[in-house]
Structures are given as C-alpha cells and as structure tokens.
Amino acid sequence: MRTLGNVLWFLLAGWWLALLYVFAGIVAFVLIITIPFGIASFRLAGFVLWPFGRRTEFRRDAGLLSVIGNILWILLLGWELAIAHLVAGLLLCVTIVGIPFGIACWKMVPLALLPLGQRIVPIRHPSEDPFAATPGPRR
C-alpha cells in the first residue's frame, strides 16, 4: 500500500514539490554560508518525493544553531515552500481521490518551515505513519 501511495503521490504532487526543494537547495549553495540550508533542502527533496513509509522527528541534540538557522530558513526559503505545500494541498483536495494526499501535503508545512534539527526515519509500525488517512491505535 505504501508503494501505491508513493507512486500516486509522485505523480500528483511529489515530483514538482521535490523540484522546488532542489531549486531552493541550489539557491542556498550559491552562498557559502547557506550550504547547510542547501543540504537540508536536498534531504527534504528526497522525503517529499517519496514520503510514505517514512516520518520526521526532532533531534534531541539540535541546539541553538538549529533554532537560529530555522529562523533564517523561514525568512529566506521556508515561507515559499510552505505556501507551495498549502497550494498543492488545496489543489489535491479538489478531487475525492486527492483528499488524503492533500492532507498529507498540509502535514508537511511545518517541515517546510522548520527543517533544521529534524531527521527522517523509517516507519517501523503502520500506526506510526503520519500520512495515513486513518491512523491505527498507538501502543
């Protein structure tokens, strides 16, 4: 089911959202000081391209630099990517088939705004899937 969800996601929104992240990463690599933003953007491009079966979690060892970096990220690149997720989610919700994908797209807005200090991890149990339409019971 994850594979089908990822293929549909890729066809409907994943490829062009990932392209936006790649473009943001290239822009961030232009200046030497924003290379960490570019690395984060490329990492998120891979996640946005194929999100089902993975999730993000905050790293406990992320410190003050990631907070400052996230503030700069929001000002420079994050707000544009967040708007792209909002628009994509709205467009996906126009059809009944696209509603779960639109909701999944909206769940990525915080990630688009605050990418530093987060890591992408595989899902070990289906109840952990943040993009599932109906989450299962938590244990």
C-alpha positions in Angstrom: 0.0 0.0 0.0 2.9 2.4 0.7 4.3 1.8 -2.7 1.0 2.7 -4.4 0.6 5.7 -2.2 4.1 6.9 -3.1 3.6 6.3 -6.8 0.3 8.3 -6.7 1.9 11.0 -4.6 4.8 11.2 -7.0 2.5 11.6 -10.0 0.2 14.1 -8.3 2.5 16.4 -6.4 5.7 14.8 -5.3 7.8 15.5 -8.4 7.2 19.2 -8.6 7.4 19.8 -4.9 10.7 18.0 -4.9 11.9 20.2 -7.8 11.1 23.3 -5.6 13.2 21.9 -2.8 16.1 21.1 -5.2 15.8 24.6 -6.6 15.9 26.0 -3.1 19.0 23.9 -2.4 20.8 25.2 -5.4 20.0 28.7 -4.4 21.3 28.0 -0.9 24.5 26.6 -2.3 25.2 29.9 -4.2 26.5 31.5 -0.9 29.0 29.5 1.2 27.3 30.4 4.4 23.9 28.9 3.5 25.3 25.5 2.4 23.6 23.8 5.5 20.3 25.1 4.2 21.1 23.5 0.8 21.9 20.2 2.4 18.6 20.3 4.4 16.7 21.2 1.3 18.1 18.3 -0.7 17.3 15.9 2.2 13.8 17.2 2.2 13.5 16.9 -1.6 14.1 13.1 -1.2 11.5 13.0 1.6 8.9 15.0 -0.4 9.5 12.8 -3.4 8.7 9.6 -1.6 7.2 10.3 1.9 5.0 7.3 2.7 6.8 4.8 4.9 9.0 7.5 6.5 8.4 10.2 9.1 10.3 13.0 10.6 11.3 13.6 14.2 13.1 16.3 16.0 16.7 15.5 17.0 17.2 15.9 20.7 20.8 17.1 20.2 19.7 20.0 17.9 20.8 23.2 19.7 20.6 26.9 19.4 22.2 27.0 16.0 19.3 25.0 14.5 16.8 27.4 16.1 18.7 30.4 14.5 19.0 28.5 11.3 15.3 27.8 11.2 14.5 31.5 11.7 16.8 32.4 8.8 15.3 29.5 6.7 11.8 30.8 7.3 12.8 34.3 6.1 14.8 33.1 3.1 13.3 29.9 1.7 10.8 28.3 4.1 7.8 30.5 3.6 7.8 30.0 -0.2 8.0 26.2 0.3 5.2 26.3 2.9 3.0 28.2 0.5 3.7 25.7 -2.2 2.6 22.9 0.2 -0.6 24.8 1.1 -1.5 25.4 -2.6 -0.7 21.8 -3.6 -2.8 20.5 -0.7 -5.7 22.7 -1.8 -5.4 21.6 -5.4 -5.2 17.9 -4.3 -8.3 18.3 -2.2 -10.4 19.3 -5.2 -11.0 15.6 -6.0 -12.1 12.9 -3.6 -9.1 10.7 -4.5 -6.7 13.5 -3.8 -8.0 14.4 -0.3 -5.7 12.1 1.6 -2.8 13.4 -0.4 -3.8 17.0 0.2 -4.0 16.3 3.9 -0.5 14.7 3.7 0.7 17.8 1.9 -0.6 20.0 4.6 1.2 17.9 7.2 4.5 18.8 5.5 4.0 22.5 6.1 5.8 22.5 9.5 8.6 20.6 7.9 8.9 23.1 5.1 9.1 25.9 7.7 11.4 24.2 10.3 13.7 21.7 8.6 16.8 22.1 10.6 17.1 19.9 13.7 14.8 17.2 12.2 15.7 13.8 10.8 13.9 11.4 8.5 13.4 7.9 9.9 11.7 4.8 8.5 8.4 3.8 10.0 8.6 0.6 11.9 4.8 0.1 12.5 1.9 1.3 10.4 0.4 3.1 13.4 3.4 5.5 13.3 2.6 6.7 9.8 1.8 10.4 10.0 0.4 10.4 6.4 -2.0 7.6 6.9 -5.6 8.5 6.3 -6.9 6.8 9.4 -4.1 6.2 12.0 -4.2 3.0 13.9 -4.1 2.6 17.6 -1.0 3.7 19.4 0.8 1.2 21.7 
